Amino acid sequence: MILNEADLSGVILNDADLSGADLTDAILFGTDFSYANLNSANLSGSNLSGAILNGADLSHSNLSYAILGGADLSDANLEEMIWGKKQQWEGVQGLETAVNVPEALKEELGLN
């Protein structure tokens, strides 16, 4: 599914199956992805500010250059996600309950 550069701000996509979706540079401000399957999705460069990602499967997803400020990652699966130094993590909530958070990310954000 190709949704790159789409504006899905505020859309409710909880429980949606978006595995492998291309959401590169999408505007996802405040989108509800609760318990959505985003396994292997490309979210690179997307604006996920204020997005609700609690319980979402973000394993193997690409979050490089994503804006995550204020997003809720409570209980999200972050196994083997791709992330980089260019991401904006300010105000992210729920990382303490997210599963499979990479050790290097925990160290970078002072969660250890």
DAKAMO-V458672 format. One record per residue. N is the residue number from 1. RES is the residue in one letter. PSI is psi in whole degrees, 0 to 359 (999 if undefined). OMEGA is omega as a letter, one per 40 degrees, with the letter a starting at -180 (* if undefined). Layout:
[[N/RES/PSI/OMEGA] [N/RES/PSI/OMEGA]]
//
This chain:
[[1/M/126/a] [2/I/113/i] [3/L/24/a] [4/N/140/a] [5/E/10/i] [6/A/150/i] [7/D/102/i] [8/L/31/a] [9/S/129/i] [10/G/3/a] [11/V/146/i] [12/I/112/a] [13/L/30/a] [14/N/141/a] [15/D/8/i] [16/A/149/i] [17/D/100/i] [18/L/29/a] [19/S/132/i] [20/G/4/a] [21/A/147/i] [22/D/103/i] [23/L/30/a] [24/T/131/i] [25/D/21/i] [26/A/154/i] [27/I/108/a] [28/L/29/a] [29/F/119/i] [30/G/10/i] [31/T/141/i] [32/D/105/i] [33/F/27/a] [34/S/126/i] [35/Y/20/i] [36/A/153/i] [37/N/104/i] [38/L/25/i] [39/N/128/i] [40/S/17/i] [41/A/149/i] [42/N/105/i] [43/L/18/a] [44/S/129/i] [45/G/3/a] [46/S/152/i] [47/N/103/a] [48/L/23/i] [49/S/128/i] [50/G/6/i] [51/A/150/i] [52/I/109/a] [53/L/21/a] [54/N/130/i] [55/G/2/a] [56/A/149/i] [57/D/102/i] [58/L/18/a] [59/S/139/i] [60/H/12/i] [61/S/158/i] [62/N/110/i] [63/L/17/a] [64/S/139/a] [65/Y/9/i] [66/A/152/i] [67/I/115/a] [68/L/9/a] [69/G/122/i] [70/G/2/i] [71/A/152/i] [72/D/112/a] [73/L/24/a] [74/S/128/i] [75/D/13/i] [76/A/150/i] [77/N/115/a] [78/L/24/a] [79/E/124/i] [80/E/32/i] [81/M/155/i] [82/I/127/i] [83/W/164/a] [84/G/179/a] [85/K/343/a] [86/K/359/i] [87/Q/155/i] [88/Q/110/a] [89/W/0/a] [90/E/129/i] [91/G/6/i] [92/V/137/a] [93/Q/153/i] [94/G/4/i] [95/L/335/i] [96/E/340/i] [97/T/355/i] [98/A/150/a] [99/V/150/i] [100/N/36/i] [101/V/125/a] [102/P/137/a] [103/E/319/a] [104/A/324/i] [105/L/318/i] [106/K/315/i] [107/E/315/a] [108/E/322/a] [109/L/2/i] [110/G/34/a] [111/L/359/a] [112/N/999/*]]
//
